[in-house]
Amino acid sequence: MSTILGAEIVFSRFMPSGMIPAALAQTAENFIIEGKHPGLLVLNDRPINAETPPHLLNDSVTPANKLFVRNNGIPPQNVDSENWTLTIGGESVRDSKTYTLAELKKKFKHHTYQLTLECGGNGRSEFNPPAKGNQWTTGAVGCPKWTGIRLKDVLLDCGIKDDAVYIGYHGADSHLSGDPSKAAISRGVPMSKALEDESLIAWAMNGEDLPVMNGFPLRLVFGGWPASTGGKWLTGIDIRNKVHDGTKMTGSAYRVPCKTVAPGTKVADEDMCIIHNMPVKSLITFPKSGVLHSLKQTLSVNGHAWAGDKEVSGMQVSIDFGQTWYDIAISKPVNRNAWQHWNTELEFPKAGYYEVWAKATDSDGTAQPMILPGWNPKGYLNNACHRIAVKVV
């Protein structure tokens, strides 16, 4: 591998067995999606799914054109936002109501939060045996500013019965089969999450209309939870007296084994638990992996870290495959469920090939694992340390 890289792998004796160098794990494939940065990597075109390479996520606030795309169906065409409506119903609503988008904007107080959105399958490509689904690497995450109204304000306006336990959403995206009787996706969250201040019905991202591929004209946003809980092209919300049982809420969808299993194990549906809070994780966004760096200079490195409903309390980096970790400073979140920023300067002992690894620790003291934390059939919740390649000359 040193021959292929053209440099000695410094600290190679510490490199985890079976792992290839980060420099050899990169891809340059790209495909352009309207309204999105040409550098996004398309994983699927039906439905469209695309991730953002880490070096394009260096902004503290993710630009709309750099936010990943995760669709389960076909987005609605020729959206008429002026006549768009949202209906609140379900077994546990006291007074079902339908609002136009204009009424929502006029009736309820507006709020803006920077909220971290991450696909539950981010990092799936590292699973072995492989897990079916889009083979996300690290780029199905972002943290834009979202503007809208609090979900709880709308729910309280309709009235919530005492037996309410969950909400479930409905969207205007169509099923891939074209069958109008089938929903592309219909997920939700427990009432406790729905009633948090930061849980939004949003119509804007970074002060502008939502991008078409991210739910224009209306969507839900639940920071710190799997992005699939935030329904796009939102047309309805049901207040349920049971756990929502819509499309991709049952079976093994967005679930992990309730107990640890060996790789390749077949797990019965009844032994799978719904994913709620996302785990602690971090990303190196500068420099781009594969950088050529002078031994005489220090290397500036920075990135982000997040921890679901928690905060990141500690941040560390390593240049010797985790044998030595250096504590570095990390910012406080601008609001709950927003990612946090870190930066540091690194020195290298001699010329050669290195990898910079990043590790975050959450407010409960739980740290990222160096490698895949545990196998599950659907390839969810991979929060292994991110790494980049550096060639020092």
MOHU-V117940 format. One line per field, one symbol per residue. psi: psi as a letter, one per 30 degrees, with the letter a starting at -180 (. if undefined). Layout:
BEGIN
psi=???
END
This chain:
BEGIN
psi=eeeefglkjkgfffkkkfklkeffgllgklkkkkflkffkjkfkfjlkkklkkeffgfkejkkefgklkjkfakkklhkjffgklkkkblfgkejklkkleeeeeeelkkkkkjkkkkkfgkgfffkkkkkllkikdfghllilkkkblkeeeeeeefkklfgkfllklklgklkfffjffkkekiaalleeeegkefjkjkfkkhglkkkefggkfkllkjkflkfffiklhkflkkjlglkkhakgfabgkhllkflklkkfkkkkefgkkkkckllkllkjfklkkgkkkkffllkkklalllhbfalkfkkllkghhgekkkklkkllkflkgkllklllkkkkfllaklkkkkklklffgklkleakfkklffhlhjhlkkllkkjk.
END
